[in-house]
Amino acid sequence: MFNFDQAASTPVHPDVIRTIAEVMQARSGNPSSIHRGGRDAAVLLERSREVCAAALGAPPEDGRIVFTSGATESNNLAIKGALLGRTDGRRHIVTTMIEHSSVYESCRQLEDFGFEVTYVRPRTDGTVSPESVLGALRGDTALVSVMHVNNETGAVQPVGEIGRRLKEADARVLLHVDGVQGFGRLPLDLARSRIDLYSVSAHKVRGPKGVGLLFVRRGVRLIPLLSGGSQEHGLRAGTENTAAIVGAAKAFRLAAEGRPERGRRLGELRALVVSEVRRHEGLKLTEPAETAPHIVHFTFPGLKSEVVLHTLEELNMLVSAQSACAAKTEKPSRVLTAMGMDREHATSGIRISLGDLHTEEDVRLLSEALGRAVSRLAPFEGRKR
């Protein structure tokens, strides 16, 4: 099987696996313990924090690195923690209609507790304009949350411009960015972009599952979602998974160091996939104004996503329909619907996502499989499945 669903998860880097195994064998202490074993584990934890800060381009004086179980927890902590931590009466959030479900549903949940949310609609290409975000600001806005790269279409959002203009408009509004699909693939200066809260997940960049981080800019106050201990600057109670965190730190460092070359190579492979998609009249390529180098999205109007997905799977190609967190629903894609697509298009989306280990030969085989799938499915196009 060829895995072209690497926006969902990536194979763990061999060096990361070795690092995790070494730490598990040699460092069994609890980082909160005050004996030597605990102190040794705590040292590894703090070194990992420094490595992650460097990978993000965020020196310690800029803010804190908080380790979490993944980007979903990081997003929840950023949004709920920031809103619950406000003492100035601001209870309004601005986000977009195309955010990852961990952001979107966090905002929906806060509405149940009396907070107000404005969901900004994207343009038809899947990008959000800075003007639409800034136009949604109110005097009681506390937080703006906009993702860097859409996990379904690959559309790159102008978070740098949004951040700079947001702070000019109202410096008291916090900016949260879900950086999961952008980190390690696209450059982003957290300081220049005026980002206050930034979420990343290790398993998207060849690290272990179950580890993520949240960058919290100095001066930002959050309320912890998990109580019971002083771990992670008092923001996440519970014993840290030292071995996995050390491995995640290595994965983040490798992702940052290899970003320029990775972006170039993935961009070249993406161009080959795009060329194949355009070759088939039945497929409609989703074309954002700016796109991430590892994601290709298209629709096959007249056929359900899962039909196309399983046909490609029979041909040994693994792709996805929506994001992994929403893939089990048969509803039209919330993202594609927000972009203005009708039900026929919004239920037929396919995402192909590339990774570090893919080669031109892999893409050639994918192209052949895609051509065979289109030929096989074309007679059924438009029929109810």
N, C-alpha and C positions, 0 to 999 in steps of 0.2 A: 504494500500500500504506500502511496505517495501522499504525505501530509501537506496539503495546501490550505490548512486551517490554523496557521501559526499566529494569527491575531488572537486566537482563543488561548493557546498555550504553546510553548516552545520546548524542544528537547533540552534537558539539563546539560550544561557544558561539562565535559569530563573533568576539567580542573576544579569545577565547583563540587562535583561528586566526591573527588578525592579530599577536598578541603573539609567538607561536611563529615566524612568518615573519620578523618584524623582528629577533628575536634570531639566527635562523639566518643572516640576511643580514649582520648587523653584528658578531656576536660568535662568531668561529670558534675562539677560543683554547681550549686545554685548561685547566680550572680548576686543575690541579696544576702547570702551568708557572709559572716565576718571572718570566718577562718580562711586559711590559705587557699583551699580549693575554691571557695566562693570568690575570693579576691582575684584569683587567676581567671576565672570565668568573667568577672566584671571587667577586667582589663581587656579581654577579647571583645566584650560588648562595646566598650567605649572606643576601641580602635576601629571597630566596624562602623560606628557612628561617624567617626572622622573620615573613613573611606567613602561612605555614602555622601557625606556633605561635599567632599571634593568632587565626586562624580556628578553631583548636581550643580557644581559651581557655586556652592553656598557656604562660605567660610563660617566657622562657629560664631563669630560676632554678629552674623546676619540672622541667626535663628537656631532652632533645635530640630534634630531628627528624632522622630518618635516611631519606633518599630511597632507594626501591627500585624494582623493575620493576613493582610492583603489589601488591595485598593478599595474593595467594598467597605471594609472597616475604616480605612483612611478617609474615604468620602463621607461616611456617616459621622465620624468624629469631627471632621472639618465643618460640616454643615450644622449638625445638631449641637455640637460642642460650642461653635461660635455663636449661634443664636441663643442658646440657653445661657451663655456666658455674658450676654449683653446686659448692661444695667442702665442704659440710657433711653430705654423705651422704644428703641428701633425694632420693629417686628415685620419688616418687609424684605422679601428675597426676590432677586432677579436671576432667572436661569433660562435655559432654552428648552424647546420641545424635543430636542434630539439628544439629550444627555443620556449617559449610561443609566441603566435602571437603578443603580445604587445611589445616584444623585437624584434622579427624577422621583423615585419612591420616597426618598428621605424628605424631599420638599413636600410631597403629597401628605406624608405623615405629620409634618409640622403644621400643615393646614388644619388637621384635626384638633390641634392644640391651640388654635386661634391665630397662628401666624398667617400672613398673606403672601402669596407668591404670584409673580408675573412670569409666564412662560413665553419667551420670545420665539416667534416663528422664523425658521430659516428661509433663505431664498431657495428658488427651485433647484439650484445646484448643490444644496446641502450645506452652504456656508451661512454664517450669521453676520450681519453687518454691524460694525461698531455703533452706528447711528441708532439701530433698533435697540441695542442693549442700553446705551446711554439715555435714549428716549424713554425707557421704562423706569428710570430712577425716580424716587420720590424723596421727600424730606425725611421719611422714616426708614429708608432702605438701609439694611445692615450688612447685606452680603450679596455679591454677584458670583455665580458659579458658571463657568463656561469651559468645556473640555478643549484640549489642544487639538486632538485628532479624533474625528468620529469613528467609533469602533465598528460601524457597519459599512459606511461608504468610503471611509478614508479621507473625507473632507477636512482640510486644515483650517482651523478657526483663527482669526486674527487676535489672539489673546494678548500679544505684546502691545498692539495699538489700543485694544480695549483697556488694558491695565493702565497705560500712561494717561489716556484721556479720562478714565474713571477717577484717578487720583487728583487730576486737575479739577474735575467737577466737584468731588467730595472726598477728601482724604480720609474720612472716617468710615467709608464703606470698604469692607474687606473683599479681596478678590481670591476666590478658590479656583484652581485649575486641576482637572483630572488629566494627568499627564501620561496615563498608562500606554496609549498607542503612539505617543510622540517621543517619549524618552528613548534614547539610543538610536533613533532614526532621524530626528530633526533637531536642529539647534534651538535652544531657548534659554535666554538670559533671565534668570529669575529676578535679579535685582533691577535691571533696566525695564523689565515688564511689570514691575511693581506688584509681583505676585506675593500674597500673604500666606497662602496655604496651597501645597502642591502634593498630589497623591501619585504614587508609583507602586507597581507590583513586580515582584521578582520573577515570577514564572513566565512573564511576557518577554523577558530578556535572558532566557536560558538559566534562570535560577530556580530554586525549589518552590513548589506550591506551598501556600500557607504563610508566606512572609511578604509584607509590604512595608511601606513607610509613608509618613506624612511629614513634610517640611512645614514648620510653624515659624513664621517670621517673628523676630524679637518684638515684644510688646503686645502680641496677640494673645488674648485670654480665651481659653477653652475650658469648658466643663467636661470632665471625664465621663464616658459612657459606662465604663467598668470600674466599680469601686471595690476597695478591699486591700489595697497596698499602695506603696509609693513608687512602684516601678514606672519607668518611662516618663520621668519628670512629673510623676503624679497623674499622668493622663491615661494610663492603661494598667490597671492592677492585674497581677498574675505573673508567674514565673516565665521569664523570657526563654525562648527556644534558642539557646546560644549557638548550637551547631548550625542550625538552619539560617540564623541571622548572619553568621560569619560567611556562610556560603552565598547568601544573598548579596552581601557587601561585595564579594568578589565578582559576582555576576553584574552588579551595577557598575563596578569599575571597568570590567571588560567591555560592557556595552558603551560606556562613555568614551573609552579610549578608541574603540573601533568604529565610532559613529560616522566619521567622514567617508571612510572606505565602504562601510556597510551601506550607507545611503546611496552612494554612487552605483554600487553593484546591484542593489535591489531595484534601483530606478531603471537600470538597463534590462533586468529580467522582467520588470513590470511592463516596459514598453513592448516586449515580445508578446506578453499575454494580451495586452490591449489590442495589438495588431490582429491577433487571432479572433478576439471577440468581435471586432469591427468587420471581420470577414463574413460573418453570418448575419443575414438579413433579419432573422427572427429574434436576435438578441439586441437589447438596447443598453448601451454602455452608460453608466452614471459618470458624469464628467464634472467634478467640482472645479472651481476656478484654480484652486491649489490643492494638491492631493499628496498624501503620504506615499513614500516609495514602495511600500510593501503590500498595499491593498488595491485590488481591482474589484469593482462592483458592477453587476449588470442585472437586468431583469429579462425574463423570458415570458412576455405577456401571453396569457392563455393557458399557462401551466403553473401548477403550484410549485413553490420552492422545493418542497420535500421530494417531489417527483424527479426534478432535475438532479437534486442532491444524491438521491439513491441510485439514479442511473449512472452518475459519475462514479459513485462508490462501487458499483458492479464492474466498472472499468478500472478499478484500483486507484481512484483519485478521491481524496477526502477534501471536501470543501464545506462551507457552511451556508446557512440561510440567513438568519439574523445573528446577533451576537450570541455567544454561548449561554449567557444568562437569560436569554429570551427565546432560545431556539426550540423549546418544547411547546410553545404556544402555536395554535393554528390561526391566530388573529393576524390581520394585515400588519405589516411592520409599522410601529409607531413613528419611526424615523422617516420612512418613505412617505407615509401619509402626511406628516408635517411638511414635507417638501412639496406637497401638492399632487402626488401621484394618485391615480384612481385605484380602486380595489384590485383590478386585474394586474396592475403593475406592482402594487404594494404587497401582494401575496406571492410574487414570483421572483423575489430578489435572491441573488447568489453572490456570496463574497468569496473571492480567492485571495489568500494572504500568504506571502512569501517569507522565507526565513533564511538564516545564515548558511544552512547546508545545501540549499537548492542550487542547481547548476543549469546551464543552458540546455543540457540533455534532458533534465527533469521537465523543464518548461516545454520542450519539444514534445515529450510524451504526453504532457497535459494538453497541449494543443491538439494532438491527434485524438485523445480521448474526448475532448470537447466537441470536435468535429463529428465523431461517431455518435455522441450523445444527441447532438442537434439533429442529425439525420434520422436517428432512431425515434426521436420524440416529435419531429415536425408533423407527421400525420395525425398526431393526437392534439396538436395545438388548438386551443379554444374549446375543446371538449371538457365536460365536467369530469374531474378525477375523483 
